């Protein structure tokens, strides 16, 4: 009958990402079924990509690190999104004023409260709610708030708006994503919701041949 709550604790953790390649390589030496090996590969979850740094226009000392498996799409970035619990969110709130400061603070507070409420709900209640918001595997509504700030694309120096949105998770990657709506389904849904530009930069060979 007790309420289950998430708390931040200091504890020892094994950073298996440092050993992911060794774990994957040595799977081949195990006399396990392929089904189990596939499950292990997914659990290890190694992703190959690049970490890209975007500076913020409030001060070049502030930057956002984004991990991406598709660095080739960087020219298609039209926005940046931070998770509500991203470390920079507190700084952003401190550096804004008036109604915008209040709106961002309320959005972050509401987002974190929704997560806490979701954890406390009965499993079947959560499952039923999920069915209402997800259609064909796509979340129908991508909520978020514009911070009033812009990030600088390190490749072409373009300024892109910075949002805070709860579809980005703090515990996944760096807690920030570069929005490339032309080449990512979640980013596309967010861009549609907020009227952001969709810029296609990677074109399949078959499409190029058709155009030629």
C-alpha positions in Angstrom: 0.0 0.0 0.0 3.0 2.3 0.0 3.6 4.9 -2.7 6.6 4.1 -4.9 8.7 7.2 -5.6 11.8 7.8 -7.6 14.7 9.3 -5.7 18.3 10.4 -6.6 20.8 8.3 -4.7 24.6 8.0 -4.7 25.6 4.5 -5.6 28.1 2.4 -7.5 27.4 1.7 -11.2 29.1 -0.4 -13.8 29.5 1.7 -17.0 29.0 -1.2 -19.4 29.2 1.2 -22.4 33.0 1.2 -21.9 33.0 -2.5 -22.5 30.2 -2.8 -25.1 32.4 -3.8 -28.0 34.2 -6.5 -25.9 30.9 -7.8 -24.7 29.5 -8.0 -28.3 32.7 -9.6 -29.7 32.8 -12.3 -27.1 29.1 -13.2 -27.6 30.3 -15.1 -30.7 32.4 -17.4 -28.5 29.4 -18.5 -26.3 27.5 -21.7 -27.0 24.1 -19.9 -26.7 21.1 -19.9 -29.0 20.9 -17.1 -31.5 17.7 -15.9 -29.9 19.5 -15.3 -26.6 22.4 -13.6 -28.4 20.1 -11.3 -30.2 18.5 -10.4 -26.8 22.0 -9.7 -25.3 23.0 -7.5 -28.3 19.8 -5.4 -27.8 20.5 -5.2 -24.0 24.1 -4.1 -24.5 22.7 -1.5 -26.9 25.8 -0.2 -28.4 25.3 2.8 -30.7 27.9 4.2 -33.1 27.8 7.8 -33.9 29.3 11.2 -33.0 28.9 13.8 -30.2 28.2 17.3 -31.5 28.5 20.5 -29.5 26.1 23.4 -30.0 26.8 26.7 -28.2 24.0 28.8 -27.0 23.5 32.4 -28.0 23.1 33.6 -24.4 26.8 33.0 -23.8 29.4 31.0 -25.7 30.4 29.4 -22.4 27.2 27.5 -22.4 26.9 24.6 -24.7 24.7 21.5 -25.4 26.3 18.1 -26.3 24.2 16.0 -28.6 24.9 12.3 -29.4 23.7 11.2 -32.8 24.0 8.1 -34.9 23.3 10.3 -38.0 25.9 13.1 -38.1 25.4 13.3 -41.8 22.0 15.0 -41.2 23.5 17.9 -39.3 22.7 20.4 -42.1 19.0 19.4 -41.6 18.9 20.5 -38.0 16.1 23.1 -37.5 15.7 23.0 -33.7 17.3 21.6 -30.5 15.4 19.9 -27.7 16.4 19.5 -24.0 14.9 17.0 -21.6 13.0 18.7 -18.7 15.7 17.5 -16.3 18.7 18.5 -18.5 21.3 20.3 -16.3 21.1 23.5 -18.5 17.3 23.9 -17.9 18.0 25.5 -14.5 20.4 28.0 -16.1 17.9 28.8 -18.8 15.2 29.5 -16.2 17.6 31.7 -14.3 18.5 33.8 -17.3 14.9 34.4 -18.5 12.4 36.9 -17.0 8.8 37.7 -16.7 6.0 35.5 -18.3 8.5 33.3 -20.2 10.3 32.4 -17.0 7.0 31.5 -15.4 5.9 29.5 -18.4 9.1 27.5 -18.7 9.1 26.8 -14.9 5.5 25.6 -15.0 6.1 23.4 -18.1 9.1 21.7 -16.4 7.2 21.3 -13.2 4.2 19.8 -14.9 6.3 17.5 -17.0 8.1 16.1 -14.0 4.8 15.7 -12.1 3.3 13.8 -15.1 6.2 11.4 -14.9 5.8 10.9 -11.2 2.0 10.4 -11.6 2.6 7.9 -14.4 4.9 5.8 -12.1 2.3 5.8 -9.4 -0.6 4.6 -11.7 -1.7 1.1 -12.0 0.0 -0.7 -15.0 -3.3 -1.3 -16.8 -4.3 2.4 -16.4 -1.0 3.4 -18.0 -1.5 0.9 -20.8 -5.0 2.2 -21.6 -3.8 5.8 -21.6 -0.9 4.9 -23.9 -3.4 3.5 -26.4 -5.2 6.8 -26.5 -2.1 8.9 -27.3 -0.3 6.5 -29.6 -1.5 5.5 -33.1 0.4 3.2 -35.4 3.4 3.4 -33.1 3.6 7.2 -33.3 3.0 9.6 -30.4 0.2 11.9 -31.7 1.1 14.9 -29.6 4.6 16.3 -28.9 4.4 18.9 -26.2 7.2 21.3 -25.6 8.0 24.9 -24.9 10.3 27.4 -26.7 13.0 28.8 -24.3 13.5 32.0 -26.3 17.1 31.0 -26.9 18.9 29.8 -29.9 21.8 27.3 -30.5 24.5 27.7 -33.0 25.0 24.9 -35.5 28.8 24.3 -35.4 28.9 23.3 -39.1 27.0 26.1 -40.9 26.7 28.6 -37.9 22.9 28.7 -38.4 20.8 29.7 -35.4 18.2 27.1 -34.4 15.5 27.5 -31.6 16.0 25.7 -28.4 13.0 23.8 -26.9 12.3 21.9 -23.7 10.2 18.8 -24.3 9.2 15.7 -22.4 9.7 13.4 -25.4 13.5 13.6 -24.7 14.7 11.5 -21.8 17.4 12.6 -19.4 18.8 9.1 -19.0 19.1 8.5 -22.8 22.2 9.8 -24.6 23.0 13.3 -23.4 19.5 14.3 -22.5 19.4 16.5 -25.6 18.6 15.9 -29.3 19.2 17.8 -32.5 15.9 18.1 -34.3 16.2 16.8 -37.9 12.5 16.5 -38.8 13.1 15.4 -42.4 14.9 12.3 -41.2 13.4 11.3 -37.9 9.8 10.5 -37.2 9.7 11.8 -33.6 11.4 15.1 -34.7 8.9 15.3 -37.6 5.9 15.1 -35.3 7.4 17.7 -33.0 8.1 20.0 -35.9 4.5 19.7 -37.2 3.2 20.4 -33.7 5.3 23.6 -33.4 5.3 24.8 -37.0 9.1 24.3 -37.5 11.0 24.0 -40.7 11.5 20.5 -42.3 14.7 20.5 -44.3 15.6 17.4 -46.3 19.4 17.0 -46.7 19.9 13.3 -47.3 18.3 11.9 -50.5 18.3 8.2 -51.5 20.2 7.3 -54.7 16.9 6.1 -56.3 15.4 9.5 -55.7 18.4 11.3 -57.2 18.2 9.1 -60.3 14.5 9.9 -60.7 15.2 13.7 -60.5 18.0 13.4 -63.0 
